[in-house]
Structures are given as structure tokens and as C-alpha cells.
Amino acid sequence: MSVNYTHSVTDVLILEEQQDLTLDILCRACSTEVEQLLELVDEGVIVPTGDAPEVWRFTGVHLRRARIAVHLQRDLGVNPAGAALALQLMEEREELRARLRALGVSV
Amino acid sequence: MEFKDYYTVMGLARGATADDIKKAYRKLARKYHPDVSKEASADALFKELGEAYEVLKDPEKRAAYDRLGANWKAGQDFQPPPDWNAGFEGHGRGFGDGAGGDHSDFFEALFRRGFAGAGPTAGRGPASGGVHAHGEDRHARIQIDLEDAYFGGQRSLSLQIPQIDAQGRMSVRDHKIEFVIPKGVRAGQHIRLAGQGGEPIGQGQAGDLYLEVTFRPHAHYRVDQRDVYLDLPVAPWEAALGAQIEVPTPAGSVELTIPPGSGAGRKLRVKGRGIPGKTPGDFYFVLQIVLPAADSDAARAVYTAMRSQFTSFNPRSKLGVPA
């Protein structure tokens, strides 16, 4: 059975422009536990502002990196350091692709 | 429904060992992982691989699958045998985020019905007993037009939400939502729609829906982060003598001054006419010189006059060869 209706959403924002995401929000968005995110902080994949986990604040860019790192660990069996390295190389590759696109090369 | 050949999906023979299966999965997962691969089909291939692995890595599911026999071909019309579920008790865990809706009909028919606890919500326990938790966040991709990033734009989405009723039956609910694309969004960014993710447990909050943005390729414009580029064709005399011309941008046409003595490839920047935002991007016109055809005596005479005029002009001076 399927029910059809249309819902209008008003609470819409651009994630990457957010500056005040808590550890809890990150955990939910990454579908993971605090421990895994603490490892990513240790690894320098995500660098929060604030002195203690309770007051840490992350940006939307951190959320995105954390999600990818969590996926790579879950799906490919790499450890946090491996995920950090993969992420760094993927970001470099993305920058190079962006430069090629700006030069009109289709990638 | 179509039969899925999980062994072929993973490039394995039927007698593959558990170790072979794990290795094949790791190798293909690295290739097709949607965060790694840029192929448009990566998502679908990765899901198919995940489904194959979910079955073949689990001795019970694999045994059940193998019972179907080796004569089935991928894509062949398939119905599970009537006594299919007898003797098997599944305990599969969803593969990806909110994996309930990600499996093929084939998988659902074989492993969902009657496999207790396999669904995305059922696995977390009933919504009673005072347990309250956030719903899961969901993730999807959305392709928008560059113009949407300039002006915002109304968009509607249809989501297929799997749900499991009190009897453990699985159904898919069609959920349509409408929202306005936030002005200034760029490719690679994520739009968050609050409360549009998974259902909460108890009195928790619903999860959020995240949409990763890509731009539909445009016939004329290229985008680099906040900046937008357009190859602008100009006549040789416009480039050489300078000109005032009217040119298009997604935000409307602008008057552009081409300085005298411009060459091909020169970039002319119009500040702040890129993707809008707190720090708006810039718009770049990249000059391309287009030559009129020498298809009449008069036109040929002009080119001939140019040749006699510019005797010392060497277009290949940078290549170190004489004119």
C-alpha cells in the first residue's frame, strides 16, 4: 500500500555554510558512534574548535569529510589513518579536476 | 523479477572460499565506492556489489541462495520457490545508510519476507518501552541548473521510503516534498532538509535529509567553485580595436568592454557576477577569436591586405619557428 502526499519543507540550509555543528549532530549525520569520530579528530581529519568534546563545534566541511572517512572505514576496511590518507588524496584529485574543468577540459 | 547472479557480480566462481569473497569485495568496493569513483553508475554498481556480498559472506544466506541451483542466468525471470523460507532464520544487518530500500526486488523476495529483524527500523526495536531516539539521517544526490544557484528555485522530490508495519511486512511509501533550493549553493555542497530523514523512535526527532548538489552540465557556462566561465567568441577587429558588447550571464546580460589589443584566451573578469553568496564568485569571459570566412572576392581581398600589411607578424614565435 502506498500513501501519496506532498509536503512543503521550509527548514532548508546549505550544510557547508554551517559553523556550529555539535559532536552529536555529526554522529547522527554519519550514522556512527562518538568513538569513531574521536579517532578522526585524533587523526586530524576533522579539527573542531573548542577545548573539550562537549563544547566542540564543527563545520559542514568537517561533516562531509567525516562521512566519507566513516564510509571508507566501514566499506573498505581501512583504518582511520588509511581513511585520512585516502581523503587527502581524493581532495587533491578533486582540486586538480576542478582546475581542469576551469580550463575547459571535461573530466 | 529478474534473477541476480551474485557470483558474476563479484567475479567469482560458485566454489569461491570465504576469503576469495572478502578479497573480491574489497577490490571491487575500492573501485566502485561512490565516494571514490566518479562514474555515474558507481552508486548502482556499489549497491549491487554490497547486496551480492551481503548474501555471499553470510553462510546461511549463501546456502539459501545456492539452493536455487546453478542454472539460473542473470536477468532471467524469477519467482522464489513456495517453500523458500523454510529452515532459515535471517539476521542481516542493513548495508549502507538506511539500507532497507537499497536492495533489489530479488533480494527482498529472498531475504526480507519472514527474515525477522532485517529492516532498517525493525532492527532497532519497537517504538515502545520509553525508548526515544533520533530518526536516521538520509542522504541523496540532486542535480540542479546553474540558474538555480543564482536565483534559488522551487524543486520537488519524490522519495521512496521503506517502512515496516507491526506485522513485519515491508512496504514502500511514496513521499513527495517541495522546497526552495538555497541561493548560492555550489556543486559538491549539501542541502539539508530538516526533519525529512528517517522516522524517529518514540518521541525523538525525525532525521534530516541531505542532498549532495551537482550542476547539470551547461552548454555555455563552466563553473569552478564560486566562479563561472564563458568562452566568448569575438571578431578579430573587436579584439584588436576594442569594443563594447552586450554579453549574457546567468544573472542577465551585461555590457562588457573589450580592451584594444586583446588576444585569444584573455580572461575578462566581471567581479561579483559568479555564484551569489556572502562572498560572491566572479564571472570570467574567456576570449575566443572567430574569423569571418574568406568566401568572396571582397573578403579574400581583406585577408590579402592583412598579409601584405603584417609582413613581420609571426603567429608561431613562441614555438621558435620562423613565420
Chai-1 contact restraints between the chains, C-beta under 6 A:
chainA,res_idxA,chainB,res_idxB,connection_type,confidence,min_distance_angstrom,max_distance_angstrom,comment,restraint_id
A,M1,B,S171,contact,1.0,0.0,6.0,A-B,restraint_1
A,S2,B,R173,contact,1.0,0.0,6.0,A-B,restraint_2
A,S2,B,D174,contact,1.0,0.0,6.0,A-B,restraint_3
A,V3,B,R173,contact,1.0,0.0,6.0,A-B,restraint_4
A,N4,B,D174,contact,1.0,0.0,6.0,A-B,restraint_5
A,T6,B,K176,contact,1.0,0.0,6.0,A-B,restraint_6
A,H7,B,I177,contact,1.0,0.0,6.0,A-B,restraint_7
A,S8,B,E178,contact,1.0,0.0,6.0,A-B,restraint_8
A,V9,B,I177,contact,1.0,0.0,6.0,A-B,restraint_9
A,V9,B,F179,contact,1.0,0.0,6.0,A-B,restraint_10
A,V9,B,L193,contact,1.0,0.0,6.0,A-B,restraint_11
A,V9,B,Q196,contact,1.0,0.0,6.0,A-B,restraint_12
A,D11,B,A194,contact,1.0,0.0,6.0,A-B,restraint_13
A,V12,B,F179,contact,1.0,0.0,6.0,A-B,restraint_14
A,V12,B,P182,contact,1.0,0.0,6.0,A-B,restraint_15
A,V12,B,L193,contact,1.0,0.0,6.0,A-B,restraint_16
A,L13,B,R192,contact,1.0,0.0,6.0,A-B,restraint_17
A,I14,B,P182,contact,1.0,0.0,6.0,A-B,restraint_18
A,I14,B,V185,contact,1.0,0.0,6.0,A-B,restraint_19
A,I14,B,Q189,contact,1.0,0.0,6.0,A-B,restraint_20
A,L15,B,H190,contact,1.0,0.0,6.0,A-B,restraint_21
A,L15,B,R192,contact,1.0,0.0,6.0,A-B,restraint_22
A,E16,B,Q189,contact,1.0,0.0,6.0,A-B,restraint_23
A,R28,B,H134,contact,1.0,0.0,6.0,A-B,restraint_24
A,R28,B,D137,contact,1.0,0.0,6.0,A-B,restraint_25
A,A29,B,D137,contact,1.0,0.0,6.0,A-B,restraint_26
A,S31,B,D97,contact,1.0,0.0,6.0,A-B,restraint_27
A,I68,B,D35,contact,1.0,0.0,6.0,A-B,restraint_28
A,H71,B,D35,contact,1.0,0.0,6.0,A-B,restraint_29
A,D75,B,A29,contact,1.0,0.0,6.0,A-B,restraint_30
A,D75,B,H33,contact,1.0,0.0,6.0,A-B,restraint_31
A,L76,B,A29,contact,1.0,0.0,6.0,A-B,restraint_32
A,L76,B,R30,contact,1.0,0.0,6.0,A-B,restraint_33
A,A98,B,D224,contact,1.0,0.0,6.0,A-B,restraint_34
A,A102,B,D224,contact,1.0,0.0,6.0,A-B,restraint_35
